[in-house]
Amino acid sequence: MTVIPVKRKSKSGKVYYNLVDEKRVNGKVVQNYVGYLGKSLNSKTEVDPDQLVKYVSRLLKKGISQEEIDEILKKIGIDYDAWPITKIIIENDLKLQKVFLKLK
């Protein structure tokens, strides 16, 4: 099982990214949809839950500034291209058994 990001275009020409599980079956590559990544490949990043726990209370603060968010993400080691950040989503994907931080 190999989980990889795949770029897809919609009928309207917009680009979206999905996670797919890619494996060989009878000599052919078969892709199974795993999850939606978003409009940007960098909008959803796998994180180490132990490293994220230290910063969750700061990220959930109502009046957090863009500078504080940027500082926290740099400490965690996350590159992102969303600016300004209006949503921070912590996602526990039980199927993949991974934790993701999604930024919008």
C-alpha positions in Angstrom: 0.0 0.0 0.0 1.4 3.4 -1.1 -0.6 6.5 -0.2 0.2 9.4 -2.6 -1.3 12.8 -3.4 -2.9 13.0 -6.8 -3.8 16.2 -8.7 -7.3 16.2 -10.3 -9.0 18.8 -12.5 -12.7 19.5 -12.3 -14.9 20.2 -15.3 -14.6 23.9 -14.6 -10.7 23.7 -14.8 -10.1 24.1 -11.0 -7.3 22.0 -9.5 -7.9 19.7 -6.5 -5.7 17.2 -4.7 -6.8 13.9 -3.3 -4.9 11.1 -1.4 -5.1 7.8 -3.1 -3.9 4.3 -2.2 -2.0 2.9 -5.1 -1.2 -0.8 -5.5 -0.7 -3.5 -8.2 -3.4 -6.0 -8.8 -2.9 -8.6 -11.5 0.0 -6.6 -12.9 -2.1 -3.3 -13.2 -2.0 -0.3 -11.0 -5.2 0.3 -9.1 -6.0 3.5 -7.3 -8.4 3.7 -4.4 -9.6 7.1 -3.1 -8.5 7.7 0.5 -9.2 11.4 1.3 -9.5 14.9 0.1 -6.4 17.2 0.5 -7.9 20.5 -0.8 -7.1 23.1 -3.4 -3.4 23.3 -2.4 -1.0 20.5 -1.9 0.4 22.3 1.1 -3.0 23.0 2.8 -2.9 19.7 4.6 0.2 18.4 6.4 0.8 15.3 8.4 2.0 16.2 11.9 3.3 14.3 14.9 0.5 14.5 17.5 3.0 14.7 20.4 4.7 17.8 18.8 1.3 19.4 18.1 -0.1 19.0 21.6 2.2 21.7 23.0 0.7 24.3 20.7 -3.0 23.3 20.5 -4.1 25.8 23.3 -2.3 28.7 21.6 -3.7 27.8 18.2 -7.3 27.7 19.6 -6.9 31.1 21.2 -9.7 33.4 19.8 -7.6 36.4 19.2 -4.5 34.7 17.7 -2.6 36.8 15.2 -1.2 35.8 11.9 2.3 36.3 13.3 1.6 33.9 16.2 0.3 31.3 13.8 3.3 31.7 11.6 5.7 31.3 14.6 3.9 28.1 15.8 3.9 26.6 12.3 7.6 27.3 11.9 8.3 25.6 15.2 6.3 22.5 14.1 8.1 22.6 10.8 5.1 23.2 8.5 5.4 25.1 5.2 2.2 26.6 4.0 1.0 29.0 1.3 -2.4 30.1 2.7 -2.4 33.8 3.7 -4.2 35.0 5.7 -5.1 31.9 7.5 -8.8 31.9 8.4 -9.2 28.2 9.5 -7.0 25.8 11.4 -8.3 22.2 11.3 -6.8 19.3 13.3 -7.8 16.1 11.6 -7.4 12.6 13.0 -7.7 10.2 10.1 -8.6 6.9 11.6 -8.4 5.1 8.3 -4.8 6.2 7.6 -4.0 6.3 11.3 -2.4 9.7 10.9 -3.0 13.3 12.2 -3.2 16.2 9.8 -3.1 19.9 10.3 -5.2 21.6 7.6 -5.0 25.4 6.9 -7.4 27.6 5.0 
